[in-house]
Amino acid sequence: MKFSRSGVLVLMLLASALVTACASAARSDVDFRRDVLTQEEIRSTQALNLFEVVERLRPRWLDVRGGTRSFTMETEIVVFQNGMLLGGPNELRQMETEIAYEIRWLDGARAVATLSGLSSGRHVSGAIVVYTRPPRR
């Protein structure tokens, strides 16, 4: 089979588009998995509490990035359970693994934009959100 130069170019462009689309889909799946802990993953750790789960499986969720925003405002990570602000990561030490249906990570900007209870007086680096039932999408 013989292809013209323009035919080869079209095939190369189509192949390139297909590879790019597959790579984007795979990257989205990886990003999703990095920001979510499923019930199965949580239980598989055999940890005593949710702090240990996060510490073992997603330790970066516990790292405050960016230092301080100003001389008076500390950067912090907050913990929510079913839409209610509980406090900082140490709250996870009080939560048994059996209660968690899913745990999600939200970066600071997304947390402030989507979670109620975060005032402008806080500089949030991120939020760990614990769901005890399936989250509303």
N, C-alpha and C positions, 0 to 999 in steps of 0.2 A: 504494500500500500504506500502510495506516495502522497505527501502533504506539501502544500504550498507554504511559502515563508509566512504568510499571514495566518494560515491555518495552524501552524506550529505556535505562533505567537498567541493566538486565541486559546489554544490548549494549555499553554504555559500560564496564562493569566487565570484561567479557570482552576487549574491545579493549585496555584498560589492562593486564590481566594478560599478554596476548600481547606487547605492546610491552615490558613489564618483562622477560619471559622472554628475548626476543630480545636486549635490551640486556645482560642478565647473561651470556648465552652469548658475545656479541661481546667483552665486557670480559674474560672468562676466556681467550679466544683471544689477545687482545692481551697480557695478563699472561704467558701461556705464552711467546709469541714474545719478549717482553722479557727473559725469564729463560733463554733457550736460544739457542745459536748452532748451526745445522745444518752439516753437512759442506759443503753447497753454499755457504752464506754464508761459511764459513771460507776455502774455496778461491777464492771470487770476489774476495777482497781482494788477492790476489797479494802478501801480506805475507811477510816473511822468517821470522817466528816468531809464536807464539801471543800474546805480549805485544802485538805490533803489531796483531794481529787484534782483540783486546779493546779496545785503545786507540782503534782506528778505529770499531768497531761498537757497543761497549758501554762507553764511558769511565767511566760511573758505577760500574761494577764495581770500578774501581781506587781509588775515593774512600773513604777511611775516614770514617765518619760518627760523630758523637757525641764526638769528642775523646778524652779519657782518662777512664777509669772511676774511677780513684783516683790518688793520688800515685805509686804504685808499679807500676800495671798499664796498659800501653799498649793501645789498641784496634788490632786488626790484621785484615788480610784474609789468609786462608790459601788455599793451592792444593793440591788433591788430584788424583791421577791414578789412575783405576781403583780408588778406595777407599784409596789410600795417601797419607798426608800428606807433601808434598814441602817445604813452607816457605811463603814469601811470594810476592807477584806476580812478583818478578824471576825466579823459577823458570821462568816462561812464556817468558822470553827464550832459554832453552836448548832449547825444544821447537819442532821444525819443524812447519809447518802440515799436512803430509801425514800425520802420525800421528793427528790428531784426527778422530774420528768425530762427536763432539758436545761442546759446552762448555755447562755449566749454572752458573747463579748461585743460591746459597742464602743467604738472609738469616742473620744471626747465630744467632737462636734455632733456626731449622730446621737449620742446620749443626751446632750443638752437639747437637741431639736426634738427628740421623740419621747423622753421620759419626763413625766410631771414630777414636780417637787425639787427640781434643780434650779436654784436661783442664780442670778447673775453674780452674786457675791461669792461664788465658788469657781475655782478653776479645775475642771474635771478632765483628767487625762483619759479616763475610760470608765465603763460600767460593766460589772458582772451581773447579769440578770438571770435569776433562778426562777424557773417555772415548775410548779408542782402539778400542773395539768397542761395539756397541749396549749401553746400560745395562740392567740387570735392573730390571723395573718391579714 
